[in-house]
Amino acid sequence: MTESYGPLGRAVPHETTPVPLRSDPFRDNLVDFLLGFVPWRIYELRSASEGEREAIRVMALDLIAHYGDILQYGGKQTEKRRESRVALMSAVALLALQPGGISVLGIHACAEPHDSCPGNE
């Protein structure tokens, strides 16, 4: 097994985690969005202190709770759409830093090598 995935961690498509069904441009590209941006967020969060990570976690939870409908169904409020997407990306990246990473919304993301990583297949 690889000793390190490097500073960006690893994000790979993971078909066993379903992507939401409703079709719209964001949802149609959700996997690509997460695969492209989660590794960069992992990179940013690696150097964050526990306090900074906690603040980001609270912010992500708050924004996802408040703008979850916009994230799920879309909308014309561009700033809220952007904030909800950044919150989702941050939440996935934070969970990727945990042992074993996270499999969600059609991807698997992890920061360190582990035996059950779908990217090892």
N, C-alpha and C positions, 0 to 999 in steps of 0.2 A: 504494500500500500504506500502511496505517496506520503512523504513526511509533511508536506505543506502545499496548500493551494495558492500560496502567494498572497499579496496584500488585498486582492479583490475577492478572495474566496472563490466559491464555485456556484454557478446557477445553471441548471440544465432543465430542459423540458421533462415533465414527469406526467405521463398520460393518465396515471391512476388517480390524479387529483383533478376533478372536473372544473372546467371553465364555465362560468354562468351561461345559461342558454340563450337569453335574449340577444338578438343581433343588433349591434350598432358599431360605429367605427372604433370606439374605445375598446369595447368588449372583444371585438374581432381581433384587435391587436394587443390585448392584455398580456398574453404570454410574452410576446416580443418586448413590450414595454418593461415588464418585470425583469426579463432576462438581460435587458440592456442597462437598466438603471440600478437594480438591487446590488450588483457587484460594486458599483461606485459608492453606494451608500454604506455597504459593508466596510469599504476602505476608509471612509470618513469616520465611521463609528468605532473602528478599531482603536483609534487614538483618543476617543472620548473617555472622560472619567465616568465612574459609576453614577455620580450625580448628574452629569450631562446626559448620560443614557436614560436615566430615570425621567429627566425633564422632557426628553424627546418621546419617551414612551407615553407619558401623560398627555403630551400634545397630540400624538398620533391617535390615542384612544379618544380624546375629546373631539378631534376633527372627524374621525370616522363615525363617531356616534352622531355628531351634528349634521354631517354632510353625506352620510351613508346612502341616503336616497339619491343624491346627485351622483355619487360614485356608482351606484347600482343601475340607475335608470337614465343617467345623463341629465342634461339641462343646459340652459343658455347662459348660466352664470359662470363666466369663464374663470374668474378668480377662485370661486368656490370649487370648481372642477379641478383646478390646478392644486389647490390646497388639499383636497381629498386624495388626489393621486400621490402627492408627496407624502401624505400621512400613511397611505397604504404601503408605499415603497419603504418608508422608514420602519413600519411595523414588521414587514417581512425581513428586512435587513437585521433588525434587532433580534428577531427570533433565529435568524441564520447564525448568529453569534453563539447560540446555545449549543451544547453538545448534541450532535446528531442533526442539527439544522432544522429546517421546516419544509414540508411538502404541502403546498396550497395553491389553488387557482391555476393549476396546470404546470407548475414548476417545482423544483426542489432547489433550495439554496442552503449552503452551509459555508462556514468560515474555515473549518479544519477538517482534515480527512477523518473518515469513520467507515467502519465495515459495511454498513447498510446503505451507503451512498448510491443513489441511482446512477450517478455519473460514472461509477466504476463498472457498470455493465457493458 
